[in-house]
Amino acid sequence: MLKQELNEQLTQVGPGTPMGELLRRYWYPVAFVRELDEWPIKKVRLLGENFALWKQPSGRYGIMQEWCPHRRASMVYGVVEEEGLRCGYHGWLFDEGGQCLDQPAEPEGSTFASRVTAFAGKAEEMGGMVWAYIGPDPAPELPRFDVYVDKGFKDVGWTVLPCNWLQIMENSVDPHHVEWLHGRYFKFLGEQQGFLAPPGFQKKHLKVAFDDMEWGILKRRVLEGNSEENDDWAVGHPLVFPYCMRVGGAGIEQMQIRVPIDDTHTWTAFFSSHQPPGMDTFPEQVYPVDYEFEWLDENGEHIVDYIEGQDIMAWVTQGDINDRTAEHLGKSDIGVIQLRKMFREQMALVAEGKDPTVGFTREKHDRIGLPCEKDKFGVDYTEFALSWISGGSGRYSPAMDTIKKLYLEAAALRGDTSWTVARADELIENSAAEVARRKRLAARDER
């Protein structure tokens, strides 16, 4: 268990807090490019502060404090111009660096504008999302991880959760929950409600390891029936410090994103790049498909018949900020302990005026490849992919049929003729998602 002081140090993300100062050294996705193309200004809340994000006619992005330094009106209701963002209240204009350029009502020849600045961060586009940096200069490079920049059909499921981001991240270095929450508990639900739980998750963990690496912590495991030669151990997948986890398998390349909005709210997203083995051309996309998925039912109860819904139940039911003074960690929690140690070490570096040494780069690059298993849990590629899609948050994706078709076409390209549309439809028909959907429709008809 932790002392209250350390729990607060690990969970408070506002300006001036040890964790808040560390987290401000990283870039965060704060909007979809689609949103700024539909309307060029968006309100953003990040690390306990409010900002106005905008897109200029040239395509450049800017982000600045929400409140105008003049009379504190919201810049979210401003006017986008080529030079920057103009306050809608009195017309003060600010450039991307926060410098005031124009004060229309001030006397001609006044130099007042040159002495007024607003706090401004930096904003860039990558992978169909707009990323923001709100830390000190010089800004690090935006890490161009493989999931965001490689070819593939991309979709993003997202939601806002009423809990602290750290309890979500600690789940990323807790492999044992897989065989229980996504294994035994999922199987129990299936037995009670009449659906098939995804394969592979019921396997017992025989061995786990956590290796510090440049981008975070590499998580590896040996499952019952497998060996150290399997990808789950030989390759593994990383917690990407400080707020992501890279996962994958069977052609699903995914980054799980947990952006701290403030101490008690987290923007959670599952950014998937579908790259089925054997396929190298994909449907054209102007933007990634993005959609908000459900995690509470009409009665306010957690929806736990899909993988991410089960995780969310575990994260959110810990409370808005987990009381770690009451926990009892065992030897199986070595990954959680290692992550907390890494956070403390990185906070100490920043407090000394140094750059973080994990998940941080000043080197220019086009792509950063991350280690990630392909053969996950030793399950058939196509079966695993379709089960993951239908048994996870992807069941809410409006592109589900397109994605299913991709994996079937890829199986055919690999010469696997056992997978047909009928077989895929049968698998999905018996999935938790489809059984639950049919039950909801039946209950609605009864009412």
KEBAGU-463397 format. One line per 4 residues: number of its first residue (from 0); for each residue y, x, z of C-alpha. Coordinates in steps of 0.1 Angstrom, whole numbers, plus 5000, padded with zeros to 4 digits. Example, Ala and Ser with C-alpha at 12.3 -4.5 7.8 and 13.67 -1.06 7.14 Angstrom:
<atoms>
0) 4955 5123 5078 | 4989 5137 5071
</atoms>
This chain:
<atoms>
0) 5000 5000 5000 | 5036 5011 4994 | 5066 5011 5017 | 5092 4986 5007
4) 5117 5013 4998 | 5094 5028 4972 | 5084 4994 4959 | 5121 4986 4953
8) 5126 5021 4937 | 5098 5014 4912 | 5109 4978 4903 | 5147 4977 4903
12) 5160 4983 4868 | 5198 4977 4871 | 5225 5003 4865 | 5227 5030 4892
16) 5191 5025 4905 | 5166 5054 4901 | 5143 5034 4878 | 5172 5018 4859
20) 5187 5053 4852 | 5153 5065 4839 | 5147 5034 4817 | 5181 5038 4801
24) 5169 5070 4785 | 5147 5049 4761 | 5151 5026 4731 | 5141 4989 4733
28) 5135 4961 4708 | 5160 4934 4716 | 5160 4911 4685 | 5143 4904 4652
32) 5161 4915 4620 | 5155 4879 4609 | 5177 4866 4637 | 5207 4888 4628
36) 5203 4879 4591 | 5205 4842 4601 | 5235 4847 4624 | 5251 4881 4628
40) 5257 4880 4666 | 5232 4876 4694 | 5235 4877 4732 | 5211 4903 4746
44) 5201 4909 4783 | 5185 4943 4789 | 5179 4961 4822 | 5200 4936 4842
48) 5231 4938 4819 | 5244 4915 4792 | 5254 4927 4757 | 5266 4914 4724
52) 5245 4926 4695 | 5259 4923 4660 | 5252 4932 4623 | 5280 4943 4601
56) 5283 4934 4564 | 5272 4969 4555 | 5239 4964 4574 | 5248 4986 4604
60) 5241 4973 4639 | 5263 4975 4670 | 5258 4966 4706 | 5285 4965 4733
64) 5291 4949 4767 | 5293 4912 4765 | 5327 4908 4782 | 5358 4918 4764
68) 5379 4943 4784 | 5410 4922 4777 | 5405 4889 4795 | 5366 4890 4800
72) 5358 4864 4774 | 5323 4867 4758 | 5321 4889 4727 | 5290 4869 4717
76) 5315 4844 4704 | 5333 4870 4683 | 5340 4877 4647 | 5319 4903 4628
80) 5340 4925 4605 | 5332 4957 4586 | 5350 4978 4613 | 5332 4962 4642
84) 5333 4931 4664 | 5365 4912 4671 | 5369 4890 4702 | 5372 4854 4693
88) 5397 4848 4722 | 5426 4871 4713 | 5413 4891 4684 | 5408 4925 4700
92) 5386 4946 4677 | 5360 4971 4688 | 5340 4996 4667 | 5304 5006 4672
96) 5314 5032 4697 | 5333 5007 4719 | 5368 5020 4709 | 5394 4993 4706
100) 5409 4994 4671 | 5433 4965 4670 | 5452 4942 4695 | 5470 4917 4672
104) 5495 4904 4698 | 5507 4938 4711 | 5540 4952 4698 | 5541 4971 4666
108) 5536 5008 4672 | 5519 5003 4705 | 5492 5029 4715 | 5476 5006 4740
112) 5445 5001 4719 | 5437 5038 4719 | 5435 5037 4757 | 5410 5008 4758
116) 5372 5013 4754 | 5343 4990 4761 | 5308 5002 4769 | 5288 5004 4737
120) 5252 5015 4731 | 5234 5022 4698 | 5213 4999 4676 | 5189 5006 4648
124) 5163 4987 4628 | 5126 4995 4627 | 5096 4974 4619 | 5116 4942 4614
128) 5131 4945 4649 | 5165 4957 4661 | 5163 4984 4688 | 5190 4992 4713
132) 5198 5023 4734 | 5222 5018 4763 | 5218 5052 4780 | 5240 5083 4781
136) 5248 5104 4751 | 5233 5122 4733 | 5208 5094 4725 | 5172 5105 4719
140) 5155 5097 4685 | 5140 5063 4681 | 5102 5069 4682 | 5088 5057 4649
144) 5053 5048 4661 | 5026 5042 4635 | 5022 5005 4643 | 5058 4998 4633
148) 5061 5019 4601 | 5026 5020 4585 | 5016 4995 4558 | 4999 4963 4570
152) 5005 4926 4574 | 5026 4922 4605 | 5030 4894 4630 | 5046 4893 4664
156) 5038 4868 4692 | 5063 4869 4721 | 5075 4851 4752 | 5096 4856 4783
160) 5077 4859 4816 | 5092 4853 4851 | 5080 4885 4866 | 5088 4922 4870
164) 5078 4944 4841 | 5060 4970 4863 | 5032 4947 4873 | 5025 4941 4836
168) 5025 4979 4829 | 5001 4986 4858 | 4977 4962 4841 | 4976 4987 4812
172) 4959 5014 4833 | 4935 4990 4850 | 4904 4990 4826 | 4881 4973 4851
176) 4899 4940 4848 | 4886 4937 4812 | 4849 4932 4822 | 4860 4906 4849
180) 4891 4888 4837 | 4882 4889 4800 | 4845 4891 4805 | 4830 4873 4834
184) 4859 4849 4840 | 4861 4841 4802 | 4824 4836 4801 | 4826 4812 4831
188) 4853 4792 4814 | 4832 4790 4782 | 4802 4778 4801 | 4823 4751 4818
192) 4843 4740 4787 | 4818 4746 4759 | 4832 4775 4738 | 4821 4810 4730
196) 4840 4839 4747 | 4848 4869 4725 | 4820 4895 4723 | 4821 4929 4740
200) 4843 4921 4770 | 4814 4915 4794 | 4801 4951 4792 | 4802 4970 4825
204) 4824 5001 4828 | 4803 5031 4835 | 4830 5057 4834 | 4868 5057 4830
208) 4894 5085 4826 | 4932 5087 4824 | 4948 5118 4808 | 4985 5126 4809
212) 4998 5130 4774 | 5031 5135 4756 | 5037 5098 4751 | 5022 5085 4784
216) 4987 5081 4797 | 4955 5081 4775 | 4930 5056 4788 | 4893 5061 4780
220) 4861 5044 4790 | 4823 5044 4786 | 4808 5009 4785 | 4772 4999 4793
224) 4751 5005 4762 | 4776 5030 4747 | 4781 5067 4752 | 4809 5093 4752
228) 4805 5095 4714 | 4819 5060 4710 | 4856 5056 4702 | 4863 5039 4735
232) 4858 5074 4752 | 4861 5099 4723 | 4895 5084 4712 | 4907 5059 4737
236) 4942 5043 4736 | 4975 5051 4753 | 4999 5035 4777 | 5031 5044 4759
240) 5056 5053 4786 | 5075 5036 4799 | 5070 5001 4787 | 5043 4997 4760
244) 5006 4999 4754 | 4990 5008 4721 | 4957 4991 4714 | 4936 4984 4684
248) 4902 4980 4669 | 4886 4966 4637 | 4918 4969 4617 | 4941 4953 4643
252) 4967 4979 4652 | 4988 4965 4680 | 5017 4976 4703 | 5020 4955 4735
256) 5057 4955 4744 | 5071 4947 4779 | 5109 4949 4778 | 5126 4946 4813
260) 5153 4919 4809 | 5161 4923 4846 | 5142 4927 4879 | 5124 4894 4875
264) 5121 4887 4838 | 5103 4905 4810 | 5103 4900 4773 | 5066 4904 4763
268) 5055 4908 4727 | 5023 4916 4709 | 5033 4934 4677 | 5003 4935 4654
272) 4999 4953 4621 | 4967 4940 4604 | 4951 4968 4584 | 4914 4957 4578
276) 4892 4987 4569 | 4887 4990 4532 | 4921 4973 4523 | 4952 4992 4512
280) 4974 4964 4497 | 4988 4936 4518 | 5008 4903 4512 | 5045 4910 4508
284) 5067 4903 4538 | 5105 4902 4540 | 5102 4900 4578 | 5072 4902 4602
288) 5059 4867 4611 | 5073 4861 4646 | 5064 4831 4669 | 5066 4822 4706
292) 5032 4816 4721 | 5023 4793 4750 | 5011 4803 4784 | 5017 4772 4805
296) 5002 4737 4797 | 5020 4704 4800 | 5013 4703 4837 | 5028 4737 4844
300) 4993 4753 4848 | 4984 4787 4833 | 4966 4785 4799 | 4936 4809 4805
304) 4913 4802 4776 | 4926 4832 4756 | 4929 4869 4764 | 4967 4873 4768
308) 4969 4841 4787 | 4945 4855 4812 | 4965 4886 4816 | 4997 4866 4820
312) 4981 4846 4847 | 4973 4878 4866 | 5008 4892 4861 | 5028 4861 4869
316) 5008 4849 4899 | 5016 4882 4917 | 5051 4868 4921 | 5084 4876 4905
320) 5081 4911 4921 | 5047 4921 4934 | 5048 4928 4972 | 5030 4962 4970
324) 5034 4966 5008 | 5005 4942 5012 | 4981 4956 4986 | 4949 4976 4992
328) 4941 5001 4964 | 4907 5015 4959 | 4892 5044 4939 | 4890 5022 4909
332) 4928 5020 4909 | 4933 5057 4900 | 4951 5047 4868 | 4977 5026 4887
336) 4982 5055 4911 | 4987 5080 4883 | 5013 5058 4866 | 5033 5054 4897
340) 5033 5091 4902 | 5045 5096 4866 | 5073 5072 4871 | 5084 5090 4903
344) 5083 5124 4886 | 5103 5112 4856 | 5129 5095 4879 | 5133 5128 4898
348) 5140 5147 4865 | 5167 5122 4855 | 5182 5124 4890 | 5186 5161 4885
352) 5204 5155 4852 | 5175 5164 4830 | 5158 5146 4801 | 5125 5128 4808
356) 5095 5147 4795 | 5072 5117 4787 | 5077 5092 4759 | 5110 5109 4749
360) 5119 5129 4719 | 5150 5145 4703 | 5130 5156 4672 | 5137 5138 4639
364) 5106 5124 4624 | 5093 5097 4600 | 5062 5087 4618 | 5044 5093 4651
368) 5007 5087 4651 | 4991 5076 4684 | 4954 5080 4692 | 4937 5046 4692
372) 4900 5036 4689 | 4889 5019 4657 | 4853 5009 4668 | 4861 4989 4699
376) 4834 4980 4724 | 4808 4987 4697 | 4811 4952 4681 | 4810 4943 4644
380) 4844 4949 4628 | 4849 4915 4613 | 4834 4896 4642 | 4856 4915 4666
384) 4888 4910 4646 | 4882 4873 4640 | 4873 4868 4677 | 4904 4887 4688
388) 4927 4866 4665 | 4912 4832 4674 | 4906 4841 4711 | 4940 4857 4717
392) 4977 4849 4713 | 4972 4851 4675 | 4958 4816 4677 | 4995 4805 4678
396) 5005 4825 4648 | 5016 4804 4618 | 5000 4831 4596 | 4965 4828 4611
400) 4949 4816 4579 | 4964 4844 4559 | 4952 4869 4585 | 4917 4855 4585
404) 4916 4858 4547 | 4926 4894 4549 | 4896 4903 4571 | 4872 4884 4549
408) 4885 4901 4518 | 4882 4935 4535 | 4846 4928 4545 | 4838 4921 4509
412) 4855 4953 4497 | 4834 4972 4522 | 4803 4956 4507 | 4796 4934 4538
416) 4784 4902 4521 | 4773 4887 4554 | 4808 4874 4561 | 4817 4842 4543
420) 4844 4817 4548 | 4818 4793 4562 | 4806 4819 4588 | 4842 4828 4598
424) 4851 4791 4601 | 4820 4785 4623 | 4831 4814 4646 | 4866 4801 4649
428) 4854 4765 4653 | 4834 4776 4684 | 4862 4797 4698 | 4881 4788 4729
432) 4913 4781 4709 | 4897 4755 4687 | 4876 4738 4714 | 4908 4736 4736
436) 4928 4722 4706 | 4902 4695 4699 | 4901 4685 4736 | 4939 4683 4737
440) 4939 4660 4706 | 4911 4638 4722 | 4930 4635 4755 | 4962 4626 4736
444) 4943 4599 4716 | 4930 4585 4749 | 4965 4582 4763
</atoms>
